Amino acid sequence: MSEIADKVKKIVVEHLGVEESKVTPEASFIDDLGADSLDTVELVMAFEEAFSVEIPEDAAEKIATVKDAIDYIEKQKAA
Amino acid sequence: MFRLDGKIALVTGASGGIGAAIARTLHGQGATVILSGTRQAVLDSVAAQIAPDGARAHVCPADLSDPAAADALVAAAEAAAGAPLDILVNNAGLTRDGLAIRMKDEDWNRVMEVDLAAPFRLCRAALKGMLRRRAGRIVSIASIVGITGNAGQANYSAAKAGMIGMSKSLAQEAGARGVTVNVVAPGFVQTAMTDVLAEAQREKLLAGIPLGRMGQPDDIAAAVAYLVSNEAGWITGTTLNVNGGMAMP
């Protein structure tokens, strides 16, 4: 697993207070990890801060799963 | 009841009559207060009156007409207190009165900027931490004219009505995290802002107040102290009218 993936996972565990084993790439923040809409906004803000990236609103809306977040951040970092 | 021991409270416009009373009251209830405003010397003297020994009182000047200053103030207040913010009191405000047909854009814009945009920016900055910590209290000081309107105050009454609507929205957004957002709408309070009224105007206003007197800054401060207390934890999105009965919306 990449460094980015590890860090994303850690943020999700910390923020949503879920068990690490549940934070699989396919896990949906809302459907599987019990996040509400405010949690997803806070997660995006936490990612922005942790990775020094800006995630615009239309991109943030598409980040539904752990993998979505990792992919988006990896793409930004590679660019 | 209503103790605020250990709480960190930022009060904007703390150099004014109502703001100073709010800061003094919250400090008296045990809170650490951060006094903000544009006039450093006045803030220093208010802080010295509130806490002669300097304990639990800090001064963080800011000019809220500068968008960056509003964003930076929450961080500066937390740095001064050495702890995250529990309470935000949006009290700073100004008036640029005039009949609408003669009101200049700059008078409209300045009131919107300082009385509505700056409180929004402060709420936004404070909410980030409050939501994360799952606790917090925001009280914004609006005005009776935000509900009733007032000839000569199209800008001020629009900004204060806006503050009420904004607070209801924020209350809905923040409720799931235990953060409450409320408004206190003062009526006719004796301050520098109302001292400029002519005697005839004053008498006419007094005739419309069932409780028969002008408000004192402490009347407003007591309402704020209640809304920021733990005991008011099931009140959010409301506007508490503190006006001697002048309007009963």
Interface residues (C-beta under 8 A of the other chain):
Chain A: D36 L38 E42 M45
Chain B: K128 L131 R132 E173 A176 R177
